[in-house]
């Protein structure tokens, strides 16, 4: 039971870190695409979704491993 609680804690803490990173990257992309160019709205939204998903894929394993190592050290 102890292992399940630790994994649940790691998942919750990690989610609170990597979701804002991904959402922030997507918002920055959307804002920069809106301000600097004249792409259609569909292209900007598609790019925003793509950037959000890719940043989620990249940040998840990095954040989870960092949170796991920090919880092991305490």
N, CA, C and O atoms as a GROMACS GRO file, in nm:
protein
  296
    1UNK      N    1   0.082  -0.120   0.000
    1UNK     CA    2   0.000   0.000   0.000
    1UNK      C    3   0.086   0.127   0.000
    1UNK      O    4   0.047   0.228  -0.057
    2UNK      N    5   0.200   0.121   0.062
    2UNK     CA    6   0.290   0.235   0.069
    2UNK      C    7   0.337   0.276  -0.071
    2UNK      O    8   0.344   0.395  -0.102
    3UNK      N    9   0.368   0.179  -0.154
    3UNK     CA   10   0.417   0.207  -0.289
    3UNK      C   11   0.309   0.277  -0.372
    3UNK      O   12   0.340   0.369  -0.448
    4UNK      N   13   0.186   0.234  -0.358
    4UNK     CA   14   0.076   0.296  -0.434
    4UNK      C   15   0.055   0.441  -0.392
    4UNK      O   16   0.027   0.527  -0.476
    5UNK      N   17   0.069   0.470  -0.263
    5UNK     CA   18   0.054   0.606  -0.215
    5UNK      C   19   0.165   0.696  -0.267
    5UNK      O   20   0.141   0.811  -0.304
    6UNK      N   21   0.287   0.643  -0.271
    6UNK     CA   22   0.400   0.721  -0.322
    6UNK      C   23   0.380   0.750  -0.470
    6UNK      O   24   0.404   0.863  -0.515
    7UNK      N   25   0.338   0.650  -0.546
    7UNK     CA   26   0.316   0.670  -0.689
    7UNK      C   27   0.204   0.770  -0.715
    7UNK      O   28   0.212   0.851  -0.808
    8UNK      N   29   0.100   0.767  -0.634
    8UNK     CA   30  -0.010   0.861  -0.648
    8UNK      C   31   0.038   1.003  -0.617
    8UNK      O   32   0.000   1.098  -0.686
    9UNK      N   33   0.120   1.017  -0.514
    9UNK     CA   34   0.174   1.148  -0.478
    9UNK      C   35   0.266   1.202  -0.588
    9UNK      O   36   0.262   1.320  -0.621
   10UNK      N   37   0.348   1.114  -0.645
   10UNK     CA   38   0.436   1.155  -0.755
   10UNK      C   39   0.353   1.201  -0.875
   10UNK      O   40   0.384   1.303  -0.936
   11UNK      N   41   0.249   1.126  -0.907
   11UNK     CA   42   0.165   1.161  -1.022
   11UNK      C   43   0.095   1.295  -1.002
   11UNK      O   44   0.088   1.376  -1.094
   12UNK      N   45   0.044   1.318  -0.883
   12UNK     CA   46  -0.027   1.444  -0.857
   12UNK      C   47   0.066   1.564  -0.859
   12UNK      O   48   0.034   1.667  -0.917
   13UNK      N   49   0.182   1.550  -0.795
   13UNK     CA   50   0.277   1.661  -0.793
   13UNK      C   51   0.333   1.689  -0.931
   13UNK      O   52   0.353   1.805  -0.969
   14UNK      N   53   0.358   1.584  -1.006
   14UNK     CA   54   0.412   1.601  -1.141
   14UNK      C   55   0.311   1.670  -1.231
   14UNK      O   56   0.347   1.757  -1.310
   15UNK      N   57   0.184   1.631  -1.220
   15UNK     CA   58   0.081   1.689  -1.303
   15UNK      C   59   0.069   1.840  -1.278
   15UNK      O   60   0.044   1.917  -1.370
   16UNK      N   61   0.087   1.881  -1.154
   16UNK     CA   62   0.078   2.022  -1.121
   16UNK      C   63   0.196   2.103  -1.177
   16UNK      O   64   0.193   2.226  -1.177
   17UNK      N   65   0.298   2.033  -1.225
   17UNK     CA   66   0.413   2.101  -1.283
   17UNK      C   67   0.409   2.096  -1.435
   17UNK      O   68   0.424   2.199  -1.501
   18UNK      N   69   0.387   1.975  -1.494
   18UNK     CA   70   0.399   1.966  -1.640
   18UNK      C   71   0.277   2.018  -1.715
   18UNK      O   72   0.292   2.059  -1.830
   19UNK      N   73   0.161   2.019  -1.655
   19UNK     CA   74   0.046   2.077  -1.725
   19UNK      C   75   0.059   2.229  -1.744
   19UNK      O   76   0.034   2.277  -1.855
   20UNK      N   77   0.096   2.305  -1.641
   20UNK     CA   78   0.116   2.449  -1.665
   20UNK      C   79   0.228   2.479  -1.765
   20UNK      O   80   0.220   2.577  -1.839
   21UNK      N   81   0.331   2.396  -1.767
   21UNK     CA   82   0.438   2.415  -1.864
   21UNK      C   83   0.383   2.400  -2.006
   21UNK      O   84   0.410   2.482  -2.093
   22UNK      N   85   0.306   2.295  -2.029
   22UNK     CA   86   0.251   2.269  -2.162
   22UNK      C   87   0.148   2.374  -2.202
   22UNK      O   88   0.148   2.421  -2.316
   23UNK      N   89   0.061   2.408  -2.111
   23UNK     CA   90  -0.040   2.510  -2.141
   23UNK      C   91   0.026   2.645  -2.167
   23UNK      O   92  -0.016   2.720  -2.255
   24UNK      N   93   0.128   2.676  -2.089
   24UNK     CA   94   0.199   2.802  -2.109
   24UNK      C   95   0.269   2.808  -2.244
   24UNK      O   96   0.267   2.911  -2.311
   25UNK      N   97   0.330   2.696  -2.285
   25UNK     CA   98   0.395   2.693  -2.416
   25UNK      C   99   0.292   2.709  -2.528
   25UNK      O  100   0.318   2.779  -2.626
   26UNK      N  101   0.178   2.646  -2.513
   26UNK     CA  102   0.073   2.657  -2.614
   26UNK      C  103   0.020   2.800  -2.622
   26UNK      O  104  -0.002   2.852  -2.731
   27UNK      N  105  -0.001   2.862  -2.508
   27UNK     CA  106  -0.050   3.000  -2.507
   27UNK      C  107   0.053   3.095  -2.568
   27UNK      O  108   0.017   3.185  -2.644
   28UNK      N  109   0.180   3.075  -2.535
   28UNK     CA  110   0.284   3.159  -2.594
   28UNK      C  111   0.289   3.143  -2.746
   28UNK      O  112   0.306   3.241  -2.818
   29UNK      N  113   0.274   3.020  -2.793
   29UNK     CA  114   0.272   2.998  -2.937
   29UNK      C  115   0.154   3.070  -3.001
   29UNK      O  116   0.170   3.138  -3.102
   30UNK      N  117   0.037   3.055  -2.942
   30UNK     CA  118  -0.082   3.119  -2.998
   30UNK      C  119  -0.066   3.271  -3.002
   30UNK      O  120  -0.098   3.335  -3.102
   31UNK      N  121  -0.018   3.327  -2.894
   31UNK     CA  122   0.000   3.472  -2.889
   31UNK      C  123   0.104   3.520  -2.990
   31UNK      O  124   0.083   3.621  -3.057
   32UNK      N  125   0.214   3.448  -3.000
   32UNK     CA  126   0.317   3.491  -3.096
   32UNK      C  127   0.270   3.472  -3.240
   32UNK      O  128   0.304   3.554  -3.326
   33UNK      N  129   0.194   3.367  -3.267
   33UNK     CA  130   0.142   3.348  -3.402
   33UNK      C  131   0.036   3.453  -3.436
   33UNK      O  132   0.024   3.494  -3.551
   34UNK      N  133  -0.038   3.496  -3.337
   34UNK     CA  134  -0.141   3.597  -3.360
   34UNK      C  135  -0.079   3.736  -3.380
   34UNK      O  136  -0.121   3.811  -3.468
   35UNK      N  137   0.020   3.769  -3.300
   35UNK     CA  138   0.080   3.902  -3.304
   35UNK      C  139   0.171   3.922  -3.425
   35UNK      O  140   0.167   4.027  -3.489
   36UNK      N  141   0.252   3.822  -3.456
   36UNK     CA  142   0.357   3.842  -3.556
   36UNK      C  143   0.318   3.804  -3.697
   36UNK      O  144   0.392   3.836  -3.791
   37UNK      N  145   0.206   3.739  -3.717
   37UNK     CA  146   0.174   3.694  -3.852
   37UNK      C  147   0.024   3.704  -3.879
   37UNK      O  148  -0.055   3.740  -3.792
   38UNK      N  149  -0.013   3.670  -4.001
   38UNK     CA  150  -0.154   3.677  -4.039
   38UNK      C  151  -0.205   3.540  -4.081
   38UNK      O  152  -0.278   3.528  -4.180
   39UNK      N  153  -0.168   3.438  -4.007
   39UNK     CA  154  -0.218   3.303  -4.036
   39UNK      C  155  -0.366   3.294  -4.003
   39UNK      O  156  -0.414   3.366  -3.916
   40UNK      N  157  -0.438   3.207  -4.071
   40UNK     CA  158  -0.581   3.190  -4.039
   40UNK      C  159  -0.598   3.132  -3.899
   40UNK      O  160  -0.507   3.070  -3.844
   41UNK      N  161  -0.716   3.152  -3.843
   41UNK     CA  162  -0.743   3.106  -3.707
   41UNK      C  163  -0.728   2.955  -3.693
   41UNK      O  164  -0.679   2.906  -3.591
   42UNK      N  165  -0.768   2.880  -3.795
   42UNK     CA  166  -0.757   2.734  -3.789
   42UNK      C  167  -0.611   2.691  -3.779
   42UNK      O  168  -0.579   2.598  -3.705
   43UNK      N  169  -0.524   2.758  -3.852
   43UNK     CA  170  -0.381   2.725  -3.846
   43UNK      C  171  -0.323   2.758  -3.710
   43UNK      O  172  -0.242   2.681  -3.656
   44UNK      N  173  -0.363   2.870  -3.653
   44UNK     CA  174  -0.312   2.908  -3.521
   44UNK      C  175  -0.360   2.810  -3.414
   44UNK      O  176  -0.282   2.772  -3.327
   45UNK      N  177  -0.486   2.770  -3.421
   45UNK     CA  178  -0.539   2.676  -3.322
   45UNK      C  179  -0.474   2.539  -3.340
   45UNK      O  180  -0.439   2.474  -3.241
   46UNK      N  181  -0.457   2.495  -3.463
   46UNK     CA  182  -0.391   2.367  -3.488
   46UNK      C  183  -0.248   2.366  -3.438
   46UNK      O  184  -0.203   2.269  -3.378
   47UNK      N  185  -0.176   2.474  -3.462
   47UNK     CA  186  -0.039   2.486  -3.413
   47UNK      C  187  -0.034   2.490  -3.261
   47UNK      O  188   0.057   2.435  -3.200
   48UNK      N  189  -0.132   2.556  -3.202
   48UNK     CA  190  -0.138   2.564  -3.056
   48UNK      C  191  -0.158   2.426  -2.995
   48UNK      O  192  -0.092   2.390  -2.898
   49UNK      N  193  -0.250   2.350  -3.052
   49UNK     CA  194  -0.274   2.213  -3.003
   49UNK      C  195  -0.149   2.128  -3.021
   49UNK      O  196  -0.112   2.051  -2.932
   50UNK      N  197  -0.085   2.141  -3.136
   50UNK     CA  198   0.035   2.063  -3.165
   50UNK      C  199   0.148   2.097  -3.067
   50UNK      O  200   0.213   2.007  -3.014
   51UNK      N  201   0.170   2.224  -3.043
   51UNK     CA  202   0.275   2.265  -2.949
   51UNK      C  203   0.242   2.218  -2.808
   51UNK      O  204   0.330   2.173  -2.735
   52UNK      N  205   0.115   2.229  -2.770
   52UNK     CA  206   0.075   2.182  -2.638
   52UNK      C  207   0.098   2.034  -2.619
   52UNK      O  208   0.150   1.991  -2.515
   53UNK      N  209   0.061   1.954  -2.718
   53UNK     CA  210   0.081   1.809  -2.708
   53UNK      C  211   0.229   1.772  -2.707
   53UNK      O  212   0.272   1.688  -2.628
   54UNK      N  213   0.306   1.834  -2.795
   54UNK     CA  214   0.449   1.802  -2.798
   54UNK      C  215   0.520   1.843  -2.668
   54UNK      O  216   0.604   1.769  -2.618
   55UNK      N  217   0.485   1.958  -2.616
   55UNK     CA  218   0.549   1.998  -2.491
   55UNK      C  219   0.504   1.910  -2.375
   55UNK      O  220   0.581   1.888  -2.281
   56UNK      N  221   0.383   1.859  -2.380
   56UNK     CA  222   0.337   1.764  -2.279
   56UNK      C  223   0.416   1.633  -2.289
   56UNK      O  224   0.457   1.578  -2.187
   57UNK      N  225   0.436   1.584  -2.411
   57UNK     CA  226   0.511   1.461  -2.431
   57UNK      C  227   0.655   1.475  -2.383
   57UNK      O  228   0.710   1.382  -2.324
   58UNK      N  229   0.715   1.589  -2.408
   58UNK     CA  230   0.854   1.610  -2.369
   58UNK      C  231   0.868   1.634  -2.219
   58UNK      O  232   0.959   1.582  -2.156
   59UNK      N  233   0.777   1.713  -2.161
   59UNK     CA  234   0.794   1.751  -2.021
   59UNK      C  235   0.751   1.643  -1.922
   59UNK      O  236   0.802   1.638  -1.811
   60UNK      N  237   0.658   1.556  -1.960
   60UNK     CA  238   0.610   1.454  -1.866
   60UNK      C  239   0.722   1.368  -1.808
   60UNK      O  240   0.737   1.362  -1.686
   61UNK      N  241   0.802   1.299  -1.890
   61UNK     CA  242   0.904   1.213  -1.831
   61UNK      C  243   1.011   1.290  -1.754
   61UNK      O  244   1.065   1.241  -1.655
   62UNK      N  245   1.042   1.410  -1.800
   62UNK     CA  246   1.143   1.489  -1.730
   62UNK      C  247   1.095   1.530  -1.591
   62UNK      O  248   1.168   1.518  -1.493
   63UNK      N  249   0.973   1.577  -1.584
   63UNK     CA  250   0.918   1.623  -1.456
   63UNK      C  251   0.895   1.506  -1.362
   63UNK      O  252   0.925   1.515  -1.244
   64UNK      N  253   0.841   1.396  -1.413
   64UNK     CA  254   0.813   1.280  -1.328
   64UNK      C  255   0.941   1.227  -1.266
   64UNK      O  256   0.944   1.196  -1.147
   65UNK      N  257   1.047   1.216  -1.345
   65UNK     CA  258   1.173   1.165  -1.289
   65UNK      C  259   1.231   1.260  -1.185
   65UNK      O  260   1.288   1.217  -1.085
   66UNK      N  261   1.217   1.389  -1.209
   66UNK     CA  262   1.268   1.488  -1.113
   66UNK      C  263   1.189   1.483  -0.982
   66UNK      O  264   1.247   1.491  -0.874
   67UNK      N  265   1.057   1.469  -0.991
   67UNK     CA  266   0.974   1.462  -0.871
   67UNK      C  267   1.002   1.333  -0.794
   67UNK      O  268   1.008   1.334  -0.671
   68UNK      N  269   1.020   1.222  -0.866
   68UNK     CA  270   1.052   1.096  -0.799
   68UNK      C  271   1.184   1.105  -0.724
   68UNK      O  272   1.194   1.060  -0.609
   69UNK      N  273   1.284   1.163  -0.788
   69UNK     CA  274   1.414   1.173  -0.720
   69UNK      C  275   1.408   1.268  -0.600
   69UNK      O  276   1.475   1.245  -0.500
   70UNK      N  277   1.329   1.373  -0.611
   70UNK     CA  278   1.320   1.464  -0.497
   70UNK      C  279   1.243   1.401  -0.381
   70UNK      O  280   1.273   1.429  -0.265
   71UNK      N  281   1.143   1.316  -0.410
   71UNK     CA  282   1.072   1.249  -0.303
   71UNK      C  283   1.155   1.139  -0.238
   71UNK      O  284   1.138   1.111  -0.120
   72UNK      N  285   1.244   1.076  -0.314
   72UNK     CA  286   1.332   0.974  -0.256
   72UNK      C  287   1.434   1.036  -0.161
   72UNK      O  288   1.475   0.973  -0.063
   73UNK      N  289   1.475   1.158  -0.191
   73UNK     CA  290   1.577   1.224  -0.109
   73UNK      C  291   1.525   1.278   0.024
   73UNK      O  292   1.605   1.309   0.113
   74UNK      N  293   1.394   1.290   0.039
   74UNK     CA  294   1.346   1.343   0.166
   74UNK      C  295   1.316   1.238   0.267
   74UNK      O  296   1.274   1.269   0.378
   0.00000   0.00000   0.00000
